[in-house]
Amino acid sequence: MIQHPLYEVDFYDTFPDYIAGIERRFGGDTALTCYARGGEEKNLTYTELCSRVRALREALISRGLGGRHIAIVGENSPEWLTAYLAIACTGGVSVCVDTEQTDESIREMICNSDSEAAFASSAYEHICRSLTQDGRIVLIGLDAASGAEITLEDLIAEGGGLPAGGDIAIDTNQAAAIVFTSGTTSTSKMVMLSHRNLLYNASVTVSQVELGMRVFTPLPFYHTYGLTCSVLANFVIGATVIINGNLRTMVRDLGLARATSFMAVPLMVETLYNQIWVAAKKNETTGQLQALLGRAKEMKKSGAAGILPELEALRREFLADLPVIISGGASIDNEICEMLELFGVVVLQGYGISECSPLVAVNRLVSYKHGAVGLAVKGLETRLVDEELWVRSPSVMLGYYKAPDLTDEAIEDGWFKTGDIGSIDRDGFIFITGRKKNLIVFKNGKKLSPEKLEGLFQTIPLVKEVVVHSAPAVDGSGDVRIIASIFPNTDMTGGMSSYEVLSAIQSEVDAINSALPSYQRIEMVNIRDREFAKTATKKTKRHLI
C-alpha cells in the first residue's frame, strides 16, 4: 500500500466556523475571480465575501427564512456562492437545483425539496415565478438584471445594518445542502449532505492534492464536484477560485486566468486536447506533430527530463501554460493523459459520487497511475462486494430526502454501495470499470461493461462520442447483440459524405472487433446527427438512447 504524507490543512465542523476561519486567515487575499462579457476581471476578497455572507444571513433570519430550505437556481457566480454559504450559516438547507433540466423538472425540484424561497438568476426567474402565485415560495433575484421584487443585493444592504442575529445552534451532523443525483437514469434522487459531510470532504480534498493558488473551474456549483472540490476545498487553503459561468467563454477565460490547476470533466479535457489536433490538420502539420510526440516519448523512456520547446509552445497556445488538470465525473482515456504529459500537463484522475460529498479517491502528484481513479482519501474505508465498490466515510450522506427506503437500500451498516464495478491493486489504487446497472448480460451468463468497449473508441479522431448498449438478437435466440451509437467528430469529417463517414467508422469498429472475443463484438453501428444528452458532469444520459 502506497502512503505519502498528506498536506496539513484546517478542518471545520460547521459553516459559521468555516466562514470565520477563512476570513481570519485570508481576509485581504482574493477569494473569487470571474470575467465579464468583455473579458474584464472582477475580484472579491475573502473579507468582502464573508461580509456579504454575514449580511445576507442576518437578512434571511430577520425575514423568517433562517433555518429553512431555500433553492438556488442560476449560473455559476459569486452571488450563487454567497447565497449558498449564507443559507448554511442560518442553519438552513441550500437546495442546489440542476439548471440543465427542463422547466417542469426545475419546478419539481423546488417543490419536492420543500423549498420556501428561491434565489434565481434572471435567466431562470420565469420558471420560478409561477410558484410565487400561490405563495409557495418567496422569489429573490440573484443578479442585477433581475425583475424580482427583492434581490440578493437588497437583502445584503438590509442585513448589513442589522445587529447579529445571535448564536444559532448548528449541529455538525445536520443537513446543510440537498443536491440531486446526476440523472443518468430517469429519476434524480435528493441527497442530503450535512455540515460535516461537506466540510470534511472539502478539507480532505486539499490534503490530498496540491492544486496551487489559482484554481480555474467551469464546473456547475449545483453539483458537488463543482462546489466541494472546486470551491469549498480551495477556500480552506486561501486559494483564488476563478469561476467560469459560461462554457462558450471557457477557453478564453482559461487563457486569462493564469491558473495553476484546472478542475474538469473528461469531455473538457478531450476538447482542449483535440483543439491541438484540429489546428494541426488545418495547418497541414499533423505529421510534424506526430513526429514531435514520438521524439518526446523516446526522451521520456530514456529518462530525459524536460519538455520539447515546440510542445511547450503548443501548450501555451492551447492550454494556457497550465501545469495540472484534475479530471473527474467519468473515466478519461489513458492515452490522452499520457499525451498531455508530453506537453507538460499532468492529468490527475479522481473519483467521486454525490452521496459521498463527493470525493472518494484521487491521484496525487507524488503518486499517480493513469487508468486508476487514485487512492482512497483520508478517513475513507473501502471494500469490494461482488466487485461493487462500497465505501464508509465521514463524507457519506445523511440519506435521500423523504426516501427512507432508498436510503436503506443504498447504505448498509454505514457502508455506501456506490454501484460502480471495480478493483483495488496492491498499491491501494482504485480502478473503476463500469456501472453495475449498465452491465450487459448474455444468455450464457457472461457479463460485459459497455464502458470497456467505449474506452476503445476514445483515441479514434473520427469519433467524438460513443455509447455502447445492447438490444435483443434478431435471430430469436433470446440473447442480445451489441450496438455502438456514435456521434462523429465534425471537425474531422468535414467534406465527407454520410456514406464515407459510416464506412470509415465501420473500418475502425472492424479493427476493434478483431481483438475481442466473439460474444463481445459490436454487431451494429448507428451514426447520430446530434450529441447525446448529458448530466451536469457531462455523463451521457443512457436512458434517453
C-alpha positions in Angstrom: 0.0 0.0 0.0 1.5 3.3 -1.1 1.4 6.0 1.5 2.7 9.6 1.3 2.3 12.4 3.9 -0.8 14.5 3.5 -0.7 18.3 3.3 -1.7 20.0 6.6 -5.0 21.8 6.3 -7.7 23.2 8.7 -10.9 21.2 9.4 -14.2 22.8 10.2 -17.3 21.5 11.9 -20.0 23.9 10.7 -20.3 26.6 8.0 -20.3 29.5 10.5 -16.9 28.2 11.8 -15.7 27.8 8.2 -16.7 31.4 7.3 -15.0 32.8 10.5 -11.9 30.7 9.8 -11.3 31.6 6.2 -11.9 35.3 6.8 -9.5 35.3 9.8 -6.7 33.5 7.9 -7.0 35.1 4.4 -9.0 38.3 4.8 -7.4 40.6 2.2 -6.5 37.8 -0.3 -8.6 37.3 -3.4 -11.2 34.6 -3.0 -13.1 34.8 -6.3 -12.3 36.0 -9.8 -14.6 36.0 -12.8 -14.6 37.6 -16.2 -17.3 39.9 -17.6 -18.6 39.5 -21.1 -15.8 41.7 -22.5 -13.1 39.9 -20.5 -12.8 42.5 -17.7 -11.6 40.9 -14.5 -13.8 41.1 -11.3 -12.4 40.1 -7.9 -13.8 39.6 -4.4 -11.6 39.2 -1.4 -12.2 36.8 1.5 -13.2 39.7 3.7 -15.7 41.0 1.1 -17.2 37.6 0.5 -17.6 36.8 4.2 -19.0 40.2 5.0 -21.6 39.7 2.3 -22.4 36.2 3.6 -22.9 37.6 7.1 -25.2 40.4 5.9 -27.3 38.1 3.8 -27.5 35.7 6.8 -28.9 38.4 9.0 -31.5 39.5 6.4 -32.7 35.9 5.9 -33.1 35.4 9.7 -34.9 38.8 10.1 -37.4 37.8 7.3 -38.1 34.4 8.9 -36.1 32.4 6.4 -33.4 31.3 8.7 -33.2 27.5 9.1 -35.4 26.9 6.0 -35.0 25.1 2.7 -34.1 27.6 0.1 -33.4 26.8 -3.6 -30.7 28.3 -5.7 -31.4 28.4 -9.4 -28.8 30.0 -11.6 -25.4 30.0 -13.3 -22.0 29.9 -11.6 -21.4 33.3 -10.0 -20.2 34.9 -6.7 -23.9 35.6 -5.9 -24.7 31.9 -6.2 -21.9 31.1 -3.6 -22.9 33.9 -1.4 -26.5 32.6 -1.2 -25.3 29.1 -0.6 -23.0 30.0 2.3 -25.5 32.4 3.9 -28.3 29.8 3.9 -26.0 27.2 5.5 -24.9 29.8 8.1 -28.6 30.3 9.2 -28.8 26.6 9.9 -30.9 26.2 6.7 -30.6 23.9 3.7 -29.3 25.1 0.3 -31.2 23.2 -2.4 -28.8 23.1 -5.4 -31.0 23.0 -8.4 -29.7 21.4 -11.6 -30.5 24.2 -14.2 -29.8 21.9 -17.2 -33.2 20.2 -16.6 -36.5 21.1 -18.1 -38.6 23.9 -16.7 -41.0 21.5 -15.2 -38.2 19.4 -13.6 -36.7 22.6 -12.1 -40.1 23.4 -10.5 -40.4 19.8 -9.3 -37.0 20.1 -7.6 -38.0 23.2 -5.8 -41.3 21.8 -4.6 -40.2 18.3 -3.8 -37.4 19.6 -1.7 -39.9 21.7 0.4 -38.1 25.0 -0.5 -39.8 28.1 0.9 -37.8 30.5 -1.1 -35.7 30.5 -4.3 -32.7 32.6 -5.3 -33.0 32.8 -9.1 -30.9 34.4 -11.7 -32.7 36.5 -14.4 -32.4 33.6 -16.9 -34.5 31.3 -14.6 -36.9 33.7 -12.8 -39.7 32.9 -15.2 -39.5 29.3 -14.2 -39.8 30.1 -10.5 -42.4 32.9 -10.8 -45.4 30.6 -11.2 -44.5 29.1 -7.7 -44.9 32.5 -6.1 -48.5 33.0 -7.3 -50.0 30.6 -4.6 -47.5 31.8 -2.0 -45.5 28.6 -2.2 -42.1 30.3 -2.4 -40.5 33.8 -2.0 -38.6 34.7 -5.1 -35.3 36.5 -4.7 -33.3 37.8 -7.7 -29.7 36.8 -7.9 -28.3 39.3 -10.4 -28.5 42.9 -11.4 -30.8 42.1 -14.4 -33.4 40.6 -12.0 -37.0 41.6 -12.3 -37.9 40.2 -8.8 -39.4 42.5 -6.2 -36.5 41.7 -3.9 -32.9 40.8 -4.9 -29.9 39.4 -3.2 -28.2 42.8 -3.2 -31.3 44.3 -1.5 -31.0 41.7 1.3 -27.3 42.3 1.7 -27.9 46.0 2.1 -30.7 45.3 4.5 -28.8 42.8 6.6 -25.7 44.9 6.7 -27.5 47.3 9.0 -28.9 44.7 11.4 -27.4 43.5 14.6 -26.0 39.9 14.6 -28.9 37.5 14.8 -27.4 35.8 17.8 -25.9 32.4 18.0 -27.8 29.7 16.2 -27.1 26.2 17.5 -25.9 24.3 14.4 -25.0 20.6 14.8 -22.2 19.4 12.6 -24.5 16.4 11.6 -27.5 18.5 10.5 -28.3 18.9 6.8 -26.6 21.9 5.0 -27.5 21.1 1.4 -29.7 19.0 -0.8 -28.1 18.1 -4.2 -29.6 16.0 -6.9 -28.0 12.9 -8.3 -26.7 13.4 -11.8 -29.7 11.8 -13.5 -28.1 9.2 -15.9 -31.3 7.3 -15.1 -34.7 8.8 -15.4 -35.2 9.9 -11.8 -32.8 12.1 -9.8 -32.7 11.5 -6.0 -32.4 14.2 -3.4 -29.1 13.7 -1.5 -28.9 15.3 2.0 -25.4 16.4 3.0 -24.5 17.6 6.4 -22.1 20.3 7.5 -19.7 17.6 8.5 -20.1 15.7 5.2 -19.3 18.7 3.1 -16.6 20.4 5.1 -14.7 17.2 6.0 -14.7 16.3 2.3 -13.5 19.9 1.3 -10.5 19.7 3.7 -9.7 16.2 2.7 -9.6 17.2 -1.0 -6.8 19.8 -0.5 -5.0 17.5 2.0 -4.5 15.0 -0.9 -3.8 17.2 -3.9 -1.8 20.4 -4.3 -3.8 22.5 -6.7 -1.8 25.7 -6.4 -3.2 29.1 -5.5 -5.1 29.9 -8.7 -7.8 27.2 -9.5 -9.9 27.5 -12.6 -13.3 25.9 -12.6 -16.1 25.8 -15.2 -17.9 23.0 -13.3 -21.5 23.8 -12.2 -21.9 24.7 -8.5 -25.1 22.7 -8.2 -23.0 19.6 -8.5 -20.8 18.5 -5.5 -17.7 18.2 -7.6 -18.1 21.7 -8.8 -18.8 23.1 -5.3 -17.0 21.0 -2.7 -13.8 20.1 -4.6 -13.5 23.2 -6.8 -14.6 26.0 -4.4 -15.1 25.0 -0.7 -11.9 23.0 -0.7 -9.8 25.8 -2.2 -11.2 28.3 0.3 -9.7 26.1 3.0 -6.2 27.0 1.8 -6.9 30.6 0.8 -6.6 30.0 -3.0 -8.2 32.2 -5.6 -11.0 30.3 -7.3 -11.5 31.5 -10.9 -15.1 31.0 -12.0 -16.3 30.3 -15.5 -20.1 30.5 -15.7 -20.4 30.1 -19.5 -18.8 27.2 -21.4 -18.8 29.3 -24.5 -16.1 31.5 -22.9 -14.2 28.7 -21.1 -11.2 28.7 -23.4 -11.0 32.5 -23.3 -11.3 32.6 -19.6 -8.7 29.9 -19.1 -6.3 31.9 -21.2 -6.9 34.9 -18.9 -6.8 33.0 -15.7 -3.0 32.3 -15.2 -4.3 29.2 -13.4 -2.2 26.7 -11.5 -4.8 24.0 -12.0 -8.0 23.3 -13.9 -10.9 21.3 -12.4 -12.6 19.5 -15.3 -14.6 16.6 -16.6 -13.1 14.3 -19.4 -15.1 15.9 -22.2 -13.5 19.3 -21.3 -10.0 17.7 -21.3 -10.6 16.0 -24.6 -11.9 19.2 -26.1 -8.7 21.1 -25.2 -6.6 18.2 -26.4 -8.5 17.8 -29.7 -8.0 21.5 -30.4 -4.3 20.8 -30.9 -5.0 18.1 -33.5 -7.7 20.1 -35.3 -5.3 23.0 -35.6 -2.6 20.6 -36.9 -4.9 19.2 -39.5 -6.0 22.7 -40.6 -2.3 23.8 -40.9 -1.3 20.5 -42.5 1.2 19.8 -39.7 -0.3 16.6 -38.4 2.8 14.6 -39.4 5.2 17.0 -37.7 3.1 16.9 -34.5 3.2 13.1 -34.6 6.9 13.1 -35.0 7.4 15.6 -32.1 5.3 13.4 -29.8 7.3 10.3 -31.0 10.5 12.1 -30.0 9.1 13.2 -26.7 8.0 9.6 -25.9 11.6 8.3 -26.6 13.0 11.0 -24.4 10.7 10.0 -21.6 11.6 6.3 -22.0 15.2 7.2 -21.7 14.7 9.1 -18.5 15.5 12.5 -20.0 13.9 15.5 -18.2 12.2 18.4 -19.7 9.6 19.2 -22.4 10.4 19.7 -26.1 10.3 23.5 -26.7 7.9 23.0 -29.7 5.4 21.1 -27.5 5.8 23.6 -24.7 4.9 26.4 -27.2 1.7 24.4 -28.2 0.8 24.1 -24.5 1.0 27.8 -24.1 -1.1 28.4 -27.2 -3.9 25.9 -26.5 -3.7 25.1 -22.7 -2.7 28.5 -21.3 0.6 27.2 -19.8 -1.5 25.0 -17.5 0.5 22.5 -15.3 -2.2 20.4 -13.7 -5.7 19.2 -14.6 -7.9 17.4 -12.2 -10.4 15.2 -14.1 -13.5 13.6 -12.5 -17.1 12.8 -13.2 -16.3 10.0 -15.7 -13.4 8.0 -16.9 -10.8 9.5 -19.2 -8.7 7.8 -21.8 -5.2 6.8 -20.7 -3.6 7.8 -23.9 -4.9 11.4 -23.7 -3.4 11.7 -20.2 -0.1 10.3 -21.4 0.0 12.6 -24.5 -0.8 15.7 -22.4 2.0 14.8 -20.1 4.4 15.1 -23.1 3.1 18.7 -23.4 4.0 19.3 -19.7 0.4 18.9 -18.4 -0.2 16.3 -15.7 -3.8 15.0 -15.7 -4.8 13.5 -12.3 -8.0 11.5 -12.4 -10.3 11.4 -9.4 -13.5 9.6 -8.5 -16.5 10.9 -6.6 -20.1 10.4 -6.1 -22.8 12.9 -4.9 -23.7 10.7 -2.0 -20.1 11.0 -0.7 -19.9 14.8 -0.9 -18.3 13.8 -3.4 -14.6 12.9 -3.3 -13.8 9.2 -2.8 -10.4 8.8 -4.4 -7.9 10.9 -6.3 -4.4 10.5 -7.9 -1.7 12.7 -6.4 1.2 14.5 -7.9 3.5 12.5 -5.7 1.9 9.2 -6.8 -0.4 8.6 -9.7 -1.3 5.9 -12.2 -3.1 6.6 -15.5 -6.2 4.5 -15.7 -6.7 4.5 -11.9 -9.0 6.9 -10.2 -6.5 7.2 -7.4 -6.0 6.4 -3.8 -8.8 6.5 -1.2 -8.9 9.8 0.6 -8.2 10.2 4.3 -10.7 8.7 6.6 -12.4 6.6 3.9 -12.6 2.8 4.1 -13.2 0.6 1.0 -14.4 -2.9 0.4 -15.5 -4.9 -2.7 -18.7 -6.9 -2.6 -19.2 -8.9 -5.7 -16.8 -6.4 -7.5 -19.0 -3.5 -6.4 -17.2 -0.8 -4.5 -18.6 0.0 -1.1 -17.2 2.9 1.0 -17.5 4.2 4.5 -16.5 7.7 5.5 -17.5 10.9 7.4 -18.4 12.2 4.0 -21.2 9.7 3.3 -24.6 11.4 3.1 -27.3 11.5 5.7 -29.6 9.9 3.3 -32.1 10.6 0.5 -34.6 13.3 1.4 -38.1 11.8 2.0 -36.9 8.4 0.7 -36.0 6.2 3.7 -36.5 3.0 1.7 -34.0 4.2 -1.0 -31.6 5.2 1.8 -31.8 1.8 3.5 -31.2 0.2 0.1 -28.1 2.3 -0.5 -26.4 2.2 2.9 -25.8 -1.0 4.9 -24.2 -0.7 8.4 -22.7 2.7 7.4 -21.3 1.3 4.1 -22.5 3.2 1.0 -22.9 1.0 -2.1 -21.5 3.1 -5.0 -23.0 1.0 -7.8 -19.6 1.1 -9.5 -17.7 -2.1 -10.5 -14.0 -2.0 -9.9 -10.9 -3.3 -8.3 -8.1 -2.2 -6.0 -4.5 -3.1 -6.7 -1.8 -4.0 -4.1 -0.6 -0.3 -4.0 -4.2 0.8 -3.0 -5.1 2.4 -6.3 -8.8 2.1 -7.2 -9.8 1.2 -10.7 -13.4 1.6 -11.9 -14.5 -0.5 -14.9 -18.2 0.4 -15.2 -21.6 0.8 -13.6 -23.3 -2.2 -12.1 -26.7 -1.1 -13.6 -25.1 -0.8 -17.1 -23.8 -4.4 -17.3 -24.7 -6.3 -20.5 -25.7 -9.8 -19.5 -25.6 -12.5 -22.2 -27.6 -15.7 -22.3 -24.6 -17.8 -21.3 -24.3 -15.8 -18.1 -21.3 -13.8 -19.2 -21.3 -10.1 -18.4 -19.7 -7.0 -20.1 -19.3 -3.4 -19.0 -20.2 -1.3 -22.0 -17.7 1.3 -20.7 -14.9 -1.1 -21.5 -15.8 -1.0 -25.2 -16.4 2.7 -25.2 -12.9 3.2 -24.0 -11.6 1.6 -27.1 -13.1 4.5 -29.2 -11.6 7.4 -27.3 -8.5 7.8 -29.4 -10.2 7.5 -32.7 -10.2 11.0 -34.2 -13.4 10.5 -36.2 -15.4 9.6 -33.1 -16.5 12.4 -30.8 -18.9 10.5 -28.6 -19.9 6.8 -28.3 -22.4 4.8 -26.2 -22.3 1.0 -26.4 -25.6 -0.7 -25.5 -27.5 -3.9 -26.2 -30.7 -4.9 -28.0 -32.4 -8.3 -28.5 -30.7 -10.5 -31.0 -32.5 -10.6 -34.4 -32.2 -14.4 -34.7 -34.9 -15.1 -32.0 -32.3 -16.8 -29.7 -33.3 -14.7 -26.7 -29.7 -13.4 -26.5 -28.5 -9.9 -27.0 -26.4 -8.1 -29.6 -24.1 -5.2 -29.0 -24.7 -1.8 -30.7 -22.4 1.2 -30.8 -24.2 4.6 -31.2 -21.7 7.1 -32.4 -21.7 10.9 -32.9 -18.8 11.7 -35.3 -16.3 14.5 -34.7 -17.5 17.0 -37.2 -14.1 18.8 -37.1 -12.6 15.7 -38.6 -15.3 14.7 -41.0 -15.7 18.0 -42.9 -16.2 17.3 -46.6 -17.0 13.6 -46.1 -20.4 12.2 -47.2 -22.6 10.2 -44.8 -21.6 7.0 -46.5 -17.9 7.9 -46.2 -18.2 8.7 -42.5 -20.0 5.4 -41.8 -17.5 3.4 -43.9 -14.5 5.0 -42.2 -16.0 4.4 -38.7 -17.0 0.8 -39.6 -13.4 0.1 -40.5 -12.4 1.3 -37.0 -15.1 -0.9 -35.5 -13.8 -3.9 -37.5 -10.3 -3.3 -36.1 -11.7 -3.2 -32.6 -13.8 -6.4 -33.1 -10.8 -8.3 -34.4 -9.2 -8.1 -30.9 -12.3 -9.1 -29.0 -13.9 -12.4 -28.0 -16.8 -13.2 -30.4 -19.5 -12.6 -27.8 -18.2 -9.0 -27.1 -18.1 -7.9 -30.8 -20.1 -4.9 -31.9 -22.7 -6.1 -34.4 -24.2 -2.8 -35.4 -23.2 0.8 -35.7 -25.6 3.8 -35.5 -24.4 7.2 -36.7 -26.1 10.0 -34.9 -26.6 13.6 -36.2 -26.6 15.2 -32.7 -24.7 14.9 -29.4 -26.0 12.7 -26.6 -28.0 14.4 -23.7 -25.7 14.8 -20.7 -25.7 15.5 -17.0 -24.0 18.3 -15.2 -20.7 16.4 -15.2 -21.1 15.5 -18.9 -22.1 11.9 -18.3 -24.3 10.6 -21.0 -28.0 10.1 -20.1 -28.0 6.5 -21.2 -31.8 6.0 -20.5 -32.5 8.5 -23.3 -30.7 6.5 -26.0 
